[in-house]
Amino acid sequence: MDRGQITSDNDRLPSIDDIVLSARNKAYKLISVIGEGGYGSVFLARCENDK
């Protein structure tokens, strides 16, 4: 996957290279997983709006 997908549906969890939108409509590209646990995953992300 070269550009990633914008995740708007709630039927799956985000993964590496996805682009997710924040509540304030900022787009973030997920770079890597920092940690995982019982409540979910923590990602390192880069803001795509700052380009």
C-alpha positions, 0 to 999 in steps of 0.5 A: 500500500503506497498512500494508505487509506483514510479510515472512516468506518468503525469495523476495523482497527487502524494499521501501519500506513493508514491515514486517520482523522482526528476530531479536529479534522487533522490527518495523521499517517500511522508510522509504527506501533509503539506498544500494545495492550488490553485496551488497544495499540499506541502508534507513532504518527506524523501529521499530514496537514503540516506538509 
